[in-house]
Amino acid sequence: MELGAWPGGWLQRLASLVGPGGRVVGLDLREIDEMGPPVELIQADFTLPETLTRLHAALGGPADLVLSDAAPKLTGVVHVDRAMCEELYDAALVVALRVLKPEGRLILKGFPGPEAQQFRLQLRPYFSRIREVRPEGKRATSKEFYWVAMGYRPPADGVDQ
């Protein structure tokens, strides 16, 4: 599944990986052009708790992967932009903790800053391995990276988020 799926490039790649017998759910605030099976689209805000019900229904079971390519619309005001990034990180983690199967993966777009360092610490209890990957094909001015968190370990007493 992908959070922040517009315009759909990652969805196409995921669909080719899972093939016709798999399922890919894409969610975004913006409308995405229909792609057909195995892609199912949801237009909603994943930071809202009620969206989890729709995600569960669309997935039909635990997910192997949660990919979040979501990014806030930046304002240029550093503390506001960092707070919006932090909200997206936290919401993506909440979704992952509720839909991932054991040993599943979370791939999450991040941006440098103190909130990113703090968020990496939040990932540690839930994943056996965490790496930061900087895409080679990104714009020279972009500082984005992706956390690749592997080996999801559900909390023994249920989700605590």
N, C-alpha and C positions, 0 to 999 in steps of 0.2 A: 504494500500500500504506500501511497505517496501523499504527504501533506504539503500544501503549497504547490499543487500540480500544474497550474497554468504556466505555459501554453500547452504542455503535453509531451515534450521531448523525452523526459524520463519515463513517462507512462509507456510510450512506444517501445523504449528499450526494455523495460520490465516485461511488457507483453511478449516480446520476442524471446525473452529468457524463460518464461513460464510455459509458453506454448498454448495450444488450444484447450488443453485440459486443466490449465491453471486459472487463477483469478487474480486480477489486479484492481485495486480500488484507488481512485484518484479523488482528492478533495481539494477544493479551492474556493475562495470567496468569489472569484470570477468564473463566468461560464466558460467551459471548455468544449470545443467541437467534439461531437460523438465519434468514438473510435470503433465501437462494436466489440464483440467478445475477443479476448477475455477481460476487457476493461469495463469497469462500472464507474460512473462519475457521480459525485455528490457535490452540489454547490452549497457550501455552508462554512461556518467559522469554527475551526477545530479548537479554538480556545474556549468555546462554550461547552459546559458539561452535557447539555442535551444532544450534542452532536455525536457523542460516544454511542448512543443507542443506535443511531443510523449507521455508524461505522460497523458495529457488531453485526447488524443485520446484513449489511453488504458483504462483509467478509465471510460469513457463514462458518467461522471457526477461527482458531488462533492463527496469527500471521507469522510468516517466516522472517519478514523484513518490514520495518517502518523506515521510510525515507522521507526526510523533511527538507525540502528545498525552499522553504518559506523564508521570506525576508520582509522586514517592515518597510513601509514607505518612509524614508529618512527625511528628517526635518532640518538637519544641520545643527540642531541644538543637542550637544553631546549627551547631557544627562537624560534628555527625553528619548533620544535614539537608543541609548544603552538600555533604558527601561523597557522599550518596546522589544528589543532583542531578547532580553531576559524573559519577558512574558511568552514569547514564541518558544524559547528553549524549554521553559517549564511546562508549557502546554503540550509540546511534542513528547516530552518525557512521560507525562501523565497518560497520553494516548498509548505510548509504547508499553508502559507497565500494565495497561489493561488489555492489550490485544496481542502482544507477542507470545509465542510459544517458548518453552524452555529451550535454551541455546539459540534463540532468534537473534536478529541483528537490528541495530538502530544506526542509520546514517543521517547525520544532522548538520545542516549548514550553520557555520558559526562565523563570527567576526571578532578580531582581536579586542581585548579590553579586560578589565578586572572581572566583569560579569562572566566572561568566557572561562576564565581560570576557576572561578567559583563553581560554575556549572560542571566543569570536568570532574570536580570533587563529588558532585551530586551523582554522577554516573557510576562511580567506582563501586558502590555496594551492589549494583545490579548487573554488572557486566564483567566477565573475566578478563577481557582485553579491550583496551581503548587506544586508538591511534588518531593522530591528526594528519590529514592528507590535504595537500594544496594542489588543486588541479593545474596541470601544465597548460591547458588551453585557455585559461582565464585572461581577462584584460590585464595589462601591466599595472593599471591603477587600482585594481581590485585587491582587497586584502582578505577576501573570504577564504575559508578552509572548510573541511568537513571532518566532524568526529565520526569515526568508524568504530562503533561499539559492538563487540561480538561476545557470544556466549552468555546470553541473558540468563540470569539466576533469579527467578521469582522469589520474593520474600516468603519465608516459611509460614508466616502468619497472615498471608494475603498482602495485597497492595496497600502501602502505607502513605500514598500520596493523596 
